[in-house]
Amino acid sequence: MTLEEIKAAIDAGRTVHWANTGYRVHKDSLGQYLITFEPNGSTIGLTDRSGQRLNGEEAEFFIAGLEGGDEKSQDSQLRADGQGRGVVPGGEVAQSLRRQR
């Protein structure tokens, strides 16, 4: 989704996520578009300070519940502890190192 598509969806009352369903994109009372990690409330701006560059890749943003969308595969990236994308802290590699100690 482009920046304009994300903003239009939010303004139309749609639920937009980034990377997985743990990250929700929303507009605050000051009119700022933000990305919030729901499990802990951590929040960043939707864009950099210039307001032109997304804090994430366009392909990583999606509207919740869109039929035929990637929500199911995106949702599966959210682990039980609330962590999403990237290398899993304490994941397989880290666990195998712990066993060697």
Contacts in CASP RR format, 6 or more apart in sequence:
PFRMAT RR
TARGET T0000
AUTHOR 0000-0000-0000
METHOD contacts of the structure
MODEL  1
MTLEEIKAAIDAGRTVHWANTGYRVHKDSLGQYLITFEPNGSTIGLTDRS
GQRLNGEEAEFFIAGLEGGDEKSQDSQLRADGQGRGVVPGGEVAQSLRRQ
R
1 9 0 8 1.000
1 16 0 8 1.000
1 58 0 8 1.000
1 61 0 8 1.000
1 62 0 8 1.000
1 63 0 8 1.000
2 58 0 8 1.000
3 46 0 8 1.000
3 47 0 8 1.000
3 52 0 8 1.000
3 54 0 8 1.000
6 16 0 8 1.000
6 25 0 8 1.000
6 33 0 8 1.000
6 46 0 8 1.000
6 54 0 8 1.000
6 61 0 8 1.000
7 33 0 8 1.000
9 16 0 8 1.000
9 63 0 8 1.000
10 16 0 8 1.000
10 25 0 8 1.000
10 26 0 8 1.000
10 27 0 8 1.000
10 33 0 8 1.000
11 27 0 8 1.000
14 63 0 8 1.000
14 64 0 8 1.000
15 24 0 8 1.000
15 63 0 8 1.000
15 64 0 8 1.000
15 65 0 8 1.000
16 24 0 8 1.000
16 25 0 8 1.000
16 26 0 8 1.000
16 61 0 8 1.000
16 62 0 8 1.000
16 63 0 8 1.000
16 64 0 8 1.000
17 23 0 8 1.000
17 24 0 8 1.000
17 25 0 8 1.000
17 61 0 8 1.000
17 62 0 8 1.000
17 63 0 8 1.000
17 64 0 8 1.000
17 71 0 8 1.000
17 74 0 8 1.000
18 24 0 8 1.000
18 25 0 8 1.000
18 35 0 8 1.000
18 56 0 8 1.000
18 60 0 8 1.000
18 61 0 8 1.000
19 56 0 8 1.000
19 60 0 8 1.000
19 74 0 8 1.000
19 77 0 8 1.000
19 84 0 8 1.000
19 85 0 8 1.000
20 74 0 8 1.000
20 75 0 8 1.000
20 77 0 8 1.000
20 78 0 8 1.000
20 84 0 8 1.000
20 85 0 8 1.000
21 64 0 8 1.000
21 71 0 8 1.000
21 74 0 8 1.000
21 75 0 8 1.000
21 78 0 8 1.000
22 37 0 8 1.000
22 38 0 8 1.000
22 39 0 8 1.000
22 78 0 8 1.000
22 82 0 8 1.000
22 84 0 8 1.000
23 35 0 8 1.000
23 36 0 8 1.000
23 37 0 8 1.000
23 38 0 8 1.000
24 35 0 8 1.000
24 36 0 8 1.000
24 38 0 8 1.000
25 33 0 8 1.000
25 34 0 8 1.000
25 35 0 8 1.000
25 46 0 8 1.000
25 61 0 8 1.000
26 33 0 8 1.000
26 34 0 8 1.000
26 36 0 8 1.000
27 33 0 8 1.000
27 34 0 8 1.000
28 34 0 8 1.000
32 45 0 8 1.000
32 46 0 8 1.000
33 45 0 8 1.000
33 46 0 8 1.000
33 47 0 8 1.000
34 43 0 8 1.000
34 44 0 8 1.000
34 45 0 8 1.000
34 46 0 8 1.000
35 43 0 8 1.000
35 44 0 8 1.000
35 45 0 8 1.000
35 46 0 8 1.000
35 55 0 8 1.000
36 42 0 8 1.000
36 43 0 8 1.000
37 43 0 8 1.000
39 82 0 8 1.000
44 55 0 8 1.000
45 55 0 8 1.000
46 54 0 8 1.000
46 55 0 8 1.000
47 53 0 8 1.000
47 54 0 8 1.000
47 55 0 8 1.000
48 55 0 8 1.000
54 61 0 8 1.000
62 69 0 8 1.000
62 70 0 8 1.000
62 71 0 8 1.000
62 74 0 8 1.000
64 71 0 8 1.000
65 71 0 8 1.000
77 84 0 8 1.000
77 85 0 8 1.000
78 84 0 8 1.000
79 88 0 8 1.000
83 89 0 8 1.000
END
